[in-house]
């Protein structure tokens, strides 16, 4: 008798004898069959545009049917009317959301780090060249001191307004 290891629960169970030419991956438990159906629908949703369109339309129809029954949890009309009748709630919530977005942006900025700021510079400064210092946003640069293998033309440098220019 054939056995299989269920992909959902991980148990070893006997395979269904009636499925002779098909490979079985899930056992007959209710939770495992729900997992099988969900994985099938997710794969189908990603690969089949008509399935995705039908699924979206059925969700809209279900939402409209629940709204027609008077269920306020699923009706966007209820939310709209609540916001219209409570303008203080709307302004307060928008202000709180701005603070949450700002805090999230600040956390993202703090997480950017320079990986290796003290790399060995292989270029030896040449006294016959003009050097330009240009303002750089170091939050976006992972390693600002890396070796630059090609020399820059003065045309490229003069397009950007330099902070300080000196002749060594």
Buried (B, 14 or more C-beta within 10 A) or exposed (E): EEEBEBEBEEEEBEBEEEEEEEEBBBBEBEEBEEBBEEBEEEEEEEEEEEBEEEBEEEEEEEBEEBBEEEEEEEBEEBEEEEEEEEEEEEEEEEEEEEEEEEEEEEEEEEEEEEEEEEEEEEEEEEEEEEEBEEEEEEEEBEEEEEEEEEEEEEEEBEEEEBEEEEEE
